Amino acid sequence: MRILFCNFEYPPLGGGGGVVNALLAQELAKTHEVAVLTSRYQDLPAESVEDGVRVIRVPTYFRTQLPAANIPSMAAYVVTGILGGRRLLRKTEFDVINSHFVVPSGPVGAQLSKFANFPHVISVHGGDLYDPSKKMSPHRHGVLRAVIRCLLTKADAIVGQSVNTLDNMSKYYGSDLSGVRIPLGITRPPQGTVERASYGLTDDDMVLATVGRLVPRKAIDQMVAMLPQLSECRAHLFIVGSGPEEPKLKEQAASLGVADRLHCLGFVSEEEKAGVLRMADLFVSTSQHEGFGLVFLEGMACGLPVVCYDHGGQTDFLEDGATGHLVPLNDTAQFSEKCLSLLNDAETRQAMAAENLRRVEDLFIDSCARAYEELFDDVLRKHRDRPHP
């Protein structure tokens, strides 16, 4: 197949939605022709081939940072994506287009699908439908809801990565809408560990690790606020990722007297990230909502129990008491209590780690790619059989 992905974010831009799109594109590129239409930022090349994937980056204005987009930059992508996509389609033929994030990628994919008369698959990632941490979350605004419903209704297929995401689609955008659930996937983490001493730790220290952009939705300030309650375990919090909230988190830690136990590592190599996770004792997340939660898979694949909230797509593959603990949303007292309990119980941590290593075997990117491949085959067959004017 000749597959065109449309995503306003693609590494190094953005977060998990772009990362998993890249992994999916690279996996499919092993047996298909794959291209990605995405955003250009700063000195990123207008076109390149990355791990077998042709990456076309259209100019996008108003973006101010790598980790997070803003509304003006997303609006700009709709315009430049359509114009750049049409130029691409005049020179290159594709069989199917798959837009990741119904906004802002969906309008681009829909227009290009109409322009070249090929099927359009929309992959919704959660935050493009429902983000309780944002006033501009589409589910709160009637006009946005109407636009999204129109895009979803006209798509040849809809993919949701979790039951939660598909439930939110039905709840906020129409009970008549249905989609295919395809769990996301990760690559197997690199081997190797890092020494605790290299971070100034001793064998008596305990390590909580989290991965993600430092944005309000992740609510990492809640984890920082819990550090004083975990003092008896000499608990340190390691954060892999960066974002606009980092200065506030450091100020908060200093005001609580735990600045020496907060480690903001920023963006690190995949090798170092995997090493830090294997060094840790728990993977933790106080995110207010995840459409799926790739980072939980990363923690599981590195042999960590997971403590997080019970609100989001991660409830598809995490189970309270088996993989770690699922805590009621924003119950920080119970969250710190569950962390403390596991930090004091090495035997239970080991049992949960073993269970996570077993479960994650079904959640690597090759499984995700096979499911997408089957879906693309299906929509292509239906598109060919459909009468066209």
C-alpha positions in Angstrom: 0.0 0.0 0.0 0.9 3.7 -0.4 0.0 5.2 2.9 -0.1 8.9 3.8 -0.2 9.9 7.4 -1.4 13.4 8.4 -0.3 14.6 11.8 0.4 18.2 12.9 3.0 16.8 15.3 5.8 14.4 14.5 9.1 13.9 16.3 10.8 15.9 17.5 7.6 18.0 17.8 5.0 17.2 20.4 4.4 14.3 22.7 3.0 10.8 22.6 0.6 11.1 19.7 3.5 12.1 17.4 5.8 9.5 18.8 3.4 6.6 18.3 2.6 7.8 14.8 6.3 7.7 14.0 6.6 4.2 15.4 3.6 3.1 13.4 4.9 4.7 10.2 8.3 3.1 10.6 6.9 -0.3 11.2 4.6 -0.1 8.2 7.4 1.3 6.0 9.1 -2.1 6.3 6.5 -3.5 3.8 4.7 -0.4 2.4 5.4 3.0 0.9 4.8 5.5 3.8 4.8 9.3 3.9 3.9 11.7 6.7 2.6 15.3 6.2 3.4 17.3 9.3 4.6 20.6 10.6 7.9 22.4 10.1 9.5 24.2 13.0 12.7 26.2 13.2 15.5 24.3 11.3 13.7 21.1 10.7 14.1 20.1 7.0 11.2 20.6 4.6 11.6 17.0 3.5 13.6 14.0 4.7 13.6 10.2 4.8 13.6 9.0 8.4 13.8 5.3 9.1 12.2 4.5 5.8 9.5 7.1 6.1 9.2 10.1 3.8 8.5 13.1 6.0 7.1 16.2 4.4 7.0 19.3 6.8 4.9 22.2 5.8 5.5 25.7 7.2 3.6 26.3 10.5 3.6 29.7 12.1 3.2 30.9 15.7 4.6 27.8 17.4 7.0 28.8 20.2 8.3 25.5 21.6 9.0 21.9 20.6 7.0 20.1 23.3 3.6 21.8 22.9 1.5 23.4 20.2 -0.8 26.4 20.6 -4.1 27.3 18.9 -2.6 29.7 16.3 0.0 27.1 15.2 -2.7 24.4 14.9 -4.9 26.7 12.8 -2.0 27.5 10.6 -1.3 23.8 10.0 -4.9 23.4 8.6 -4.1 26.0 5.9 -0.5 25.0 5.1 -1.3 21.3 5.4 -4.0 21.5 2.8 -2.0 23.6 0.4 1.2 21.5 0.9 -0.8 18.3 0.7 -2.3 19.2 -2.6 1.1 19.9 -4.1 2.2 16.5 -2.9 -0.8 14.7 -4.3 -0.2 16.3 -7.8 3.1 14.5 -7.9 2.6 11.3 -5.8 -0.3 8.9 -5.6 -1.5 7.3 -2.4 -4.1 4.6 -1.6 -5.2 5.8 1.9 -4.8 8.7 4.2 -4.8 8.4 8.0 -5.2 11.6 10.0 -4.0 11.5 13.6 -6.0 13.8 15.9 -9.4 14.8 14.6 -8.3 18.5 15.2 -6.3 20.0 13.6 -5.2 17.1 11.3 -8.7 15.9 10.5 -9.7 18.8 8.2 -6.4 18.4 6.3 -7.0 14.7 5.8 -10.6 15.2 4.8 -9.8 17.8 2.2 -6.9 15.8 0.7 -9.1 12.7 0.6 -11.8 14.6 -1.3 -9.1 16.1 -3.6 -7.5 12.8 -4.6 -10.5 10.5 -4.1 -9.0 8.0 -1.6 -10.3 6.8 1.7 -9.8 8.8 4.9 -9.2 7.1 8.3 -9.2 9.3 11.4 -7.3 8.2 14.5 -8.5 10.0 17.7 -6.1 10.1 20.5 -8.2 11.3 23.4 -7.1 14.9 24.0 -8.5 15.9 20.6 -12.0 14.9 21.9 -11.8 15.5 25.6 -9.2 17.2 27.8 -10.6 18.1 31.2 -7.6 20.3 32.0 -8.2 22.8 29.1 -10.9 25.4 28.8 -10.6 25.1 25.1 -11.2 21.3 25.1 -13.4 20.6 22.1 -16.1 18.8 24.2 -16.9 22.1 26.0 -17.7 24.1 22.8 -20.7 23.6 20.6 -19.1 24.8 17.4 -16.0 22.6 17.8 -18.2 19.7 18.7 -20.2 20.2 15.5 -17.0 20.4 13.4 -15.6 17.3 14.9 -18.8 15.4 14.5 -18.9 16.3 10.8 -15.4 15.1 10.3 -16.0 11.9 12.1 -19.2 11.2 10.3 -17.6 11.6 6.9 -14.5 9.5 7.6 -14.3 6.1 6.1 -13.2 4.7 9.5 -12.5 5.9 13.0 -9.8 4.5 15.2 -9.7 4.9 19.0 -6.9 3.6 21.0 -8.9 2.8 24.1 -12.4 2.1 25.3 -12.3 5.4 27.2 -11.6 7.4 24.0 -14.3 5.7 22.1 -16.8 6.2 25.0 -16.0 9.9 25.0 -16.5 10.1 21.3 -20.0 8.5 21.6 -20.8 10.6 24.7 -19.9 14.0 23.4 -20.1 13.7 19.6 -23.0 11.3 18.9 -24.1 7.9 20.1 -24.4 6.8 16.5 -20.7 7.2 15.9 -18.6 4.0 16.2 -15.0 3.2 15.9 -12.4 0.4 15.9 -10.3 0.0 19.0 -6.6 -0.5 18.1 -4.4 -0.3 21.2 -1.2 1.7 20.7 2.2 0.2 21.0 5.8 0.9 21.8 9.1 -0.5 20.7 11.0 -2.7 23.0 13.1 -0.5 25.3 16.9 -0.6 24.9 18.8 -2.9 27.2 21.0 -1.5 30.0 20.7 0.3 33.3 22.2 3.3 34.9 23.9 3.5 38.2 22.1 5.3 41.0 25.4 6.8 42.1 25.6 8.7 38.8 22.5 10.7 40.1 23.9 11.1 43.6 21.7 8.4 45.0 22.4 5.6 47.5 21.0 2.1 47.6 18.8 3.2 50.5 17.0 5.8 48.3 13.7 4.9 46.6 13.0 6.2 43.1 9.6 7.2 41.6 9.8 7.8 37.8 7.5 9.5 35.4 7.7 10.4 31.7 5.9 13.1 29.9 5.6 16.8 28.9 5.5 19.2 31.8 2.1 20.7 31.0 -0.9 21.3 33.3 -2.7 18.1 32.2 0.0 16.0 33.7 -0.5 17.6 37.1 3.0 16.7 38.2 2.7 19.4 40.9 0.6 16.8 42.8 3.5 14.4 42.8 5.9 17.1 44.0 3.5 17.9 46.8 3.5 14.2 47.9 7.3 14.0 48.2 7.4 15.3 51.9 4.9 12.5 52.8 7.3 10.0 51.3 10.3 11.2 53.2 10.5 8.1 55.4 11.4 6.1 52.3 13.9 8.7 51.1 11.8 8.9 47.9 13.1 10.8 44.9 11.0 11.8 41.9 12.7 11.6 38.4 10.9 13.3 35.6 11.9 12.5 32.0 10.5 15.2 29.7 10.3 19.0 29.6 7.8 21.7 29.2 6.5 25.1 30.4 5.7 23.9 33.9 9.3 23.0 34.8 10.2 26.3 36.5 7.0 26.2 38.7 7.8 22.6 39.7 11.3 23.5 40.8 10.0 26.5 42.8 7.3 24.3 44.4 10.0 21.7 45.4 12.2 24.4 46.9 9.3 25.8 48.9 8.5 22.3 50.3 12.2 21.6 51.2 12.5 18.7 48.7 14.4 20.4 45.9 17.2 17.8 46.3 14.7 15.0 45.7 13.2 16.4 42.4 15.2 15.5 39.3 14.1 17.1 36.1 16.1 15.3 33.4 14.5 17.0 30.4 14.6 15.1 27.1 17.1 12.3 27.2 18.1 9.5 24.9 16.0 6.3 24.7 18.9 4.5 26.3 19.0 6.8 29.3 15.2 6.9 29.6 15.1 3.1 29.8 18.0 3.0 32.2 16.3 5.5 34.5 13.1 3.5 34.5 15.0 0.2 35.3 16.7 2.1 38.1 13.4 3.2 39.5 11.1 1.4 42.0 7.7 2.7 40.8 6.3 4.3 37.7 3.9 7.1 38.8 1.5 9.4 37.0 -0.9 12.0 38.2 -2.1 12.9 34.7 -5.7 14.1 34.7 -6.5 12.1 31.6 -4.7 10.0 29.0 -6.4 8.8 25.9 -4.2 5.7 26.1 -0.9 6.3 27.9 2.1 5.1 26.1 4.3 6.1 29.0 2.6 3.4 31.1 3.7 0.8 28.6 7.3 2.1 28.9 7.2 1.7 32.6 5.7 -1.8 32.3 8.3 -2.9 29.7 11.1 -1.8 32.1 9.6 -4.0 34.9 7.9 -1.3 37.1 4.6 -1.4 39.0 2.4 1.5 37.9 0.5 3.9 40.2 -1.8 6.3 38.5 -5.4 7.5 38.4 -8.3 5.4 37.3 -9.4 7.9 34.7 -8.4 7.4 31.1 -7.4 4.8 28.5 -4.8 3.1 30.7 -7.7 1.3 32.4 -7.8 -1.0 29.4 -4.5 -2.7 30.3 -3.8 -1.7 34.0 -5.6 -3.5 36.8 -5.6 -2.4 40.4 -3.7 -4.7 42.7 -2.2 -6.7 39.8 -0.2 -4.2 37.7 0.1 -1.6 40.5 -2.7 0.6 41.8 -5.4 2.6 40.1 -6.5 5.5 42.4 -9.6 7.6 42.2 -9.0 10.8 40.3 -7.2 13.5 42.4 -7.3 11.4 45.6 -3.8 12.5 46.4 -4.0 11.1 50.0 -4.7 7.6 48.7 -2.2 8.0 45.9 0.7 8.7 48.4 -0.6 5.9 50.6 -0.4 3.4 47.8 3.1 4.6 46.8 4.3 4.3 50.4 2.8 0.8 50.7 4.6 -0.4 47.6 7.9 1.3 48.4 7.8 -0.7 51.7 7.0 -4.0 50.1 9.6 -5.3 47.7 7.9 -8.7 47.3 4.7 -7.1 46.0 6.6 -4.8 43.7 8.4 -7.8 42.2 5.2 -9.7 41.6 3.6 -6.6 39.9 6.7 -6.1 37.8 6.5 -9.7 36.5 2.8 -9.3 35.7 3.5 -6.1 33.8 6.3 -7.7 31.8 3.9 -10.4 30.8 1.0 -8.1 29.8 3.1 -5.7 27.8 4.1 -8.4 25.3 0.8 -7.8 23.5 1.3 -4.0 23.4 4.4 -3.6 21.2 4.2 -1.6 17.9 4.2 -4.6 15.6 0.8 -5.7 16.9 -0.5 -2.2 16.5 0.8 -2.0 12.9 -0.8 -5.3 11.9 -4.2 -4.1 13.1 -3.8 -0.8 11.1 -2.7 -2.8 8.1 -5.9 -4.9 8.3 -8.1 -1.8 8.7 -6.5 -0.1 5.7 -7.0 -3.2 3.6 -10.7 -3.2 4.6 -11.4 0.4 3.9 -9.6 0.2 0.6 -11.7 -2.8 -0.5 -14.9 -1.0 0.5 -13.8 2.1 -1.3 -13.0 0.2 -4.5 -16.4 -1.5 -4.4 -18.3 1.7 -3.8 -19.8 3.4 -6.9 -18.0 6.7 -7.7 -19.3 9.5 -9.9 
